[in-house]
Amino acid sequence: MFGIVRPCAHRLTEHLKTEWMAHLCGLCLALRADHGQFARVVTNYDGLIVSVLTEAQAGRTEAGRRTAGPCPLRAMRTAPVARGEGARLAAAVSLVLASAKIRDHVADRDGLLARRPVAAAARRVARSWDRAGARTGRELGFDTAVLVDAVDRQTGLEALAGPGTPLLTVTEPTETATAAAFAHTAVLAGRPGNAEPLAEAGRLFGRLAHLLDAVEDQTADDAAGAWNPLTATGTSREEARRLADDALHGIRLALKDAEFADGHLAHVLLAHELRVSVDRAFATTGAGCATHGAQGAHGTPGPGQPHVPVPGNPYADPGAGPWHPGPGGPGAPLPPEPPNRRGTLAGCAVWLGLACTCQMCCGSYEDPWSRQRREGLCNDPCDCCDCCSNCSDCGDCCGDGCCCDGCDCGCDC
């Protein structure tokens, strides 16, 4: 999984989380249906935005959802998933851009791709994905040649770039590719008037994707002697941050000029979550949602935080740690074990089943021995935006008076 827009499940409302997962799974299944099982490896967080934008403009219909069967990445649960032209366009774009990413890694001789047999196999896969993406694109009226051309120009621009070259010269091919994909969602949704503002939003989204990738990889690229846009052009991080903030503002303005049947999820992803991505890439403060060590609800300790007294709790012992007995002092009885605890062998058997179905990695599951509900590793609290720490902050989340729609604070802005 790759992409810059990675919303935190702990921050989205249940409805938005369900919708986001519907588009993510819809992209994955569209890749499988049109291009085979192996194509599912290009499923990515940013590609689903194409599907989200299409549905946001056309409106959700019953035909736009189907119930998918159990999947290990959904903890072996069924789920409603998006289907239709938006998901197929997202699949085509993801395939073509993934093939470009492969060719770029081959050209840079990264890792195993420095070996000729591996590089030759990777080129064959990339050519196959180019053809498959183009085929689906034609069926949807979208010419993927604009994506391929943009990627081909990228290599030449990088070769010519040097100190003093404007950074936006290097990001232009990515901007052109994402602008074309975003604009075509207006065609699929039957809202041609949205093509221009969405093309602008896509252009700026592509700029952000390129910028953030450069910022996050700069240290590793410099250490490995690999090409990096910031280093090659001599652009400072301060200038890169200014360009990123300008792009964020431009995307919000462009979304305001577009008409949506239901733009709720699109707004959360392209306004709120993009800002989170920028903060995360530049390692700024305020990007914590429910990070380890944060206080939980009602002042209780969060995950990974040592026990602290709760104000007003007469039974709290300030000196007691998580393994110390409470008010009774040393020798006091230990708390009773949870009921219905499994035996050692039964718990091991359940653990094996959970591990084989990936439920311990994704989703939630019941502890094999204690039967307590636990979150998978993928669902651990992550570094994301706590957009409104309290309801009074909701009105200024984006700096333009928009409501903090992504938060679960229960306020009516």
Salt bridges, closest charged atoms under 4 A:
GLU19 OE2 - ARG60 NH1 2.80
GLU19 OE1 - ARG65 NH2 2.53
ASP34 OD2 - ARG88 NE 2.87
GLU55 OE2 - HIS23 NE2 3.22
GLU55 OE1 - ARG65 NH1 2.57
ASP110 OD2 - HIS105 ND1 2.68
ASP130 OD2 - ARG103 NH1 2.61
GLU139 OE1 - ARG88 NH2 2.38
ASP149 OD2 - ARG153 NE 3.20
GLU172 OE1 - ARG153 NH1 2.59
GLU175 OE1 - ARG203 NH1 3.47
GLU175 OE2 - ARG207 NE 2.98
GLU200 OE2 - ARG203 NH2 2.66
GLU239 OE2 - ARG242 NH2 2.67
ASP245 OD1 - ARG241 NE 3.02
ASP246 OD2 - ARG242 NH1 3.00
GLU259 OE1 - ARG191 NH1 3.51
GLU273 OE2 - ARG11 NH1 2.47
ASP279 OD1 - ARG241 NH2 3.08
GLU366 OE1 - ARG342 NH2 3.11
GLU366 OE1 - ARG371 NH1 3.84
ASP367 OD2 - ARG374 NE 2.74
ASP400 OD2 - LYS256 NZ 3.96
